[in-house]
Amino acid sequence: MARAMMATEKGAAARLLEIDDEEFFEGSGGDEAVDLDVLFSSVNFKDGLAITGRPGVLRAWPLIPGIDIVGRVTRSRSSRFAPGDLVVLNGDGIGENRHGGFATKARVRPDALLHLPEAISPERAAAIGTAGFTSMLAVLALQDAGVTPDDGEVLVTGAAGGVGSVAISLLAGRGYTVVASSGRVEAQGDYLRSLGAARVVDRSPLGEPGKPLQTQQWAGAVDSVGSTTLANVLAQTNYGGTVVACGLAAGSELPTTVMPFILRGVTLTGANSVEAPRALRERAWTDLANELDLGLLDSMTTTIGLDAVADTAERILAGQVRGRTVVDVAS
Ligand SMILES: NC(=O)c1ccc[n+]([C@@H]2O[C@H](COP(=O)([O-])OP(=O)(O)OC[C@H]3O[C@@H](n4cnc5c(N)ncnc54)[C@H](OP(=O)(O)O)[C@@H]3O)[C@@H](O)[C@H]2O)c1
């Protein structure tokens, strides 16, 4: 038997249920399915939408939400994994159209499953989770685009959220001068500076419609907000700079013009944690293991049990959650 948060029908909030896992997972995970004791999951913005029954994330019912799993293998039909292995899975459709991490047991396909790097404990791997993994994808995108610490300030929007918090600490760790844009400057300013932000700015001006080209300020940016914010960030990016779009906390629309691209050679690129190929996943997790300051990670992490996931889901959608929330599924 297993405990699981279950979304039973479209539009309904997920509920905590007892399930017969053998019967429930029958047919899941394909021919090479790997069975896991789930140790930890985490609550991401997407999980907030899924748990509360909002549209846009879940595409099958009944479904166990949770886009992150950190677990121990109990049975493997894949030659890549063996019982006892500690593993991590971010995205790959779990918590969307495949069963996810908000349960004590899981059965997953091995395609995007990775062995946990030795330097990272299971709880910290969940603290990194999809948000932290995506932050590293964004940092790698800036690096691959040639944005260096000498080029100038790098902006992080949605700064006090999960993606933003980890992005600040990773960028600062690489020597970038990071400016954090947040709606919680008073409440979270000290926190954001403790992660490595050189300056913290109020997010409001970025949320107001602005001119197609504005004063150049940013060598690069990591944006998890989207909408007007992303349009303004593009308009403020230096000649030749790069902006990585990671999210849509304010909306999926992008009311921009071609001006930043044709007059300043700005590059807009993206980070996609769900469909990241295996080689990129391995690169990102290796760099996370080598670079992420675990003390800072701990300082941005709150741990809850499965019972508290529903409440955290509402709060993350309301923009009230700071940093990362780990779910200790067994507690
Ligand atoms: N591309 C991918 O693969 C991928 C992976 C993970 C997440 N995402 C997306 O990235 C975004 C952030 O995810 P997360 O897990 O970090 O969420 P989160 O913890 O809720 O952080 C989002 C942050 O955005 C800011 N924000 C919220 N609502 C806003 C609004 N209406 N206008 C302006 N700013 C707002 C808040 O930061 P402040 O309080 O500091 O302003 C909030 O903490 C989500 O849209 C998520 O779906 C995408």
Ligand as a Chemical Component Dictionary entry (heavy atoms), coordinates in Angstrom:
data_LIG
# 
_chem_comp.id                   LIG 
_chem_comp.type                 NON-POLYMER 
_chem_comp.pdbx_formal_charge   0 
_chem_comp.three_letter_code    LIG 
# 
loop_
_chem_comp_atom.comp_id 
_chem_comp_atom.atom_id 
_chem_comp_atom.alt_atom_id 
_chem_comp_atom.type_symbol 
_chem_comp_atom.charge 
_chem_comp_atom.model_Cartn_x 
_chem_comp_atom.model_Cartn_y 
_chem_comp_atom.model_Cartn_z 
_chem_comp_atom.pdbx_ordinal 
LIG N1  N1  N 0  10.945 26.153 -18.109 1  
LIG C1  C1  C 0  10.859 25.204 -17.207 2  
LIG O1  O1  O 0  11.188 24.047 -17.434 3  
LIG C2  C2  C 0  10.402 25.583 -15.850 4  
LIG C3  C3  C 0  10.861 24.913 -14.728 5  
LIG C4  C4  C 0  10.488 25.366 -13.460 6  
LIG C5  C5  C 0  9.643  26.439 -13.350 7  
LIG N2  N2  N 1  9.173  27.043 -14.468 8  
LIG C6  C6  C 0  8.293  28.191 -14.379 9  
LIG O2  O2  O 0  9.032  29.237 -13.782 10 
LIG C7  C7  C 0  8.169  30.036 -12.986 11 
LIG C8  C8  C 0  8.696  30.091 -11.563 12 
LIG O3  O3  O 0  8.621  28.800 -10.985 13 
LIG P1  P1  P 0  8.983  28.618 -9.432  14 
LIG O4  O4  O 0  8.781  27.192 -9.126  15 
LIG O5  O5  O -1 10.249 29.311 -9.139  16 
LIG O6  O6  O 0  7.751  29.442 -8.800  17 
LIG P2  P2  P 0  7.722  30.331 -7.458  18 
LIG O7  O7  O 0  8.564  29.707 -6.426  19 
LIG O8  O8  O 0  6.291  30.586 -7.195  20 
LIG O9  O9  O 0  8.421  31.689 -7.910  21 
LIG C9  C9  C 0  7.810  32.597 -8.797  22 
LIG C10 C10 C 0  8.180  34.006 -8.350  23 
LIG O10 O10 O 0  7.749  34.906 -9.369  24 
LIG C11 C11 C 0  7.327  36.132 -8.769  25 
LIG N3  N3  N 0  5.931  36.361 -9.158  26 
LIG C12 C12 C 0  4.839  35.615 -8.843  27 
LIG N4  N4  N 0  3.733  36.127 -9.384  28 
LIG C13 C13 C 0  4.128  37.235 -10.056 29 
LIG C14 C14 C 0  3.424  38.209 -10.832 30 
LIG N5  N5  N 0  2.100  38.146 -11.017 31 
LIG N6  N6  N 0  4.141  39.198 -11.385 32 
LIG C15 C15 C 0  5.479  39.283 -11.214 33 
LIG N7  N7  N 0  6.195  38.397 -10.483 34 
LIG C16 C16 C 0  5.522  37.379 -9.927  35 
LIG C17 C17 C 0  7.488  35.952 -7.261  36 
LIG O11 O11 O 0  8.799  36.420 -6.904  37 
LIG P3  P3  P 0  8.998  37.772 -6.059  38 
LIG O12 O12 O 0  8.079  37.667 -4.888  39 
LIG O13 O13 O 0  10.440 37.784 -5.710  40 
LIG O14 O14 O 0  8.608  38.900 -6.987  41 
LIG C18 C18 C 0  7.462  34.454 -7.084  42 
LIG O15 O15 O 0  8.118  34.048 -5.918  43 
LIG C19 C19 C 0  6.774  29.403 -13.130 44 
LIG O16 O16 O 0  6.065  30.044 -14.145 45 
LIG C20 C20 C 0  7.093  27.989 -13.501 46 
LIG O17 O17 O 0  6.026  27.359 -14.173 47 
LIG C21 C21 C 0  9.531  26.631 -15.709 48 
# 
loop_
_chem_comp_bond.comp_id 
_chem_comp_bond.atom_id_1 
_chem_comp_bond.atom_id_2 
_chem_comp_bond.value_order 
_chem_comp_bond.pdbx_ordinal 
LIG N1  C1  SING 1  
LIG C1  O1  DOUB 2  
LIG C1  C2  SING 3  
LIG C2  C3  SING 4  
LIG C2  C21 DOUB 5  
LIG C3  C4  DOUB 6  
LIG C4  C5  SING 7  
LIG C5  N2  DOUB 8  
LIG N2  C6  SING 9  
LIG N2  C21 SING 10 
LIG C6  O2  SING 11 
LIG C6  C20 SING 12 
LIG O2  C7  SING 13 
LIG C7  C8  SING 14 
LIG C7  C19 SING 15 
LIG C8  O3  SING 16 
LIG O3  P1  SING 17 
LIG P1  O4  DOUB 18 
LIG P1  O5  SING 19 
LIG P1  O6  SING 20 
LIG O6  P2  SING 21 
LIG P2  O7  DOUB 22 
LIG P2  O8  SING 23 
LIG P2  O9  SING 24 
LIG O9  C9  SING 25 
LIG C9  C10 SING 26 
LIG C10 O10 SING 27 
LIG C10 C18 SING 28 
LIG O10 C11 SING 29 
LIG C11 N3  SING 30 
LIG C11 C17 SING 31 
LIG N3  C12 SING 32 
LIG N3  C16 SING 33 
LIG C12 N4  DOUB 34 
LIG N4  C13 SING 35 
LIG C13 C14 SING 36 
LIG C13 C16 DOUB 37 
LIG C14 N5  SING 38 
LIG C14 N6  DOUB 39 
LIG N6  C15 SING 40 
LIG C15 N7  DOUB 41 
LIG N7  C16 SING 42 
LIG C17 O11 SING 43 
LIG C17 C18 SING 44 
LIG O11 P3  SING 45 
LIG P3  O12 DOUB 46 
LIG P3  O13 SING 47 
LIG P3  O14 SING 48 
LIG C18 O15 SING 49 
LIG C19 O16 SING 50 
LIG C19 C20 SING 51 
LIG C20 O17 SING 52 
# 
